Amino acid sequence: MKRKRVQTTHIILLSSFWLSSFWWLSLATAMAQPMSSRSTTAASYVERGVSWLEKGEWKRAMADFDLAIASDPNFPAAYNGRGVAQWQLKDCERAAADFTRAISLNPRFADSYVNRGKVKYWMGDMDGAISDSARSIELNPKSPTGWYVRGLARNGSRDFNGALDDFNQAIKRNPHDAEYFSCRGMARLNLGDVDGAISDQTAAIKLNPDFSVAWDERGAAREKKGDFEGALADYNKAIALAPGHAQSWADRGAIWKTLGNLERAEADFTHAIELNPDLTDARVQRGLLRMTRGHVDEAQQDFDYCLLNRDLPPSLKRLITEAKHRIMSRNPRQSPAPFKSPR
């Protein structure tokens, strides 16, 4: 059983993506225009704020953007920059508000549209993310960023063909970004193109050998192809690069289960849950595994915890219901048929 490879993984990518986007170019555009003394002061603060962003000093960056706004409340780049800092500090609502303010001051501010689209994607508003990124594309079709974000949102909306088209456009504009290839590989896997998915994740790894997500995604594609040893090697590498990424542990646990090493499988599922207690697939997998091993009470605890999740997918709910029926029938070793979420 594996989670749907639609949205979750690439939320991780977005945090690192802000500073590789083109949003700061609007500052250069603004500074090229005649400005008042207040705007000149604001631009200086924004420029310093950008330097703090590049160093990962989010709070210092936000302080400078605050000073810029105090100097000139109508300076769009200041709100855009502060929105980026708000995002990095995990304050999505305020980040979205800052991007909206930047857009209200400059309706042609393409980077604020795409930045707001990223926030909407993170918050699960796929339609809003698609709308904002589409507007960014209209304003700046040469930038890969809008295509990339719309691709993410289309993938999250299960429009895999549309996502594939958008990632193709992003790669056409920037063929050196590992994230674009990895995302296209995810779309290809969702469309059943396993070999294409492996090829794209391999390209992403060549561009960035330390890109843990690409290793994890290639492992998923190799697993789907039946190359379990190759998948295991990729998951091992993903975990070595990002040991705090819960899904990679869950993915490796599923491979251990397939290979018949139930003890290692349960250990990996347990570690994944320790890292992310709400990783439903890992809990369901562990519950099924515990049933198979005769640990009925512990399996029941896993299932009951999952059922507290109001957003539990119907397929998982059915699986748990069937498993609990087995428990009630006191035949726990007769497990339900293995469940595989579509990728």
Buried (B, 14 or more C-beta within 10 A) or exposed (E): BBBBBBBBBBBBBBEEBBBEBBBBBBBEEBBEEEBEEBBEBBBBBBBBBBEBBEEEBBEBBBBBBBBBBEBBEBBBBBBBBBBBBBBBBEBBEBBBBBBBBBBEBBEEBBBBBBBBBBBBBBBEBBEBBBBBBBBBBEBBEEBBBBBBBBBBBBBBBBBBEBBBBBBBBBBEBBEEBBBBBBBBBBBBBBBEBBEBBBBBBBBBBEBBEEBBBBBBBBBBBBBBBEBBEBBBBBBBBBBEBBEEBBBBBBBBBBBBBBBEBBEBBBBBBBBBBEBBEEBBBBBBBBBBBBBBBEBBEBBBBBBEBBBEEEEBBEBBBEBBEEBBEBBEEEEBEEBBEEBEBEB
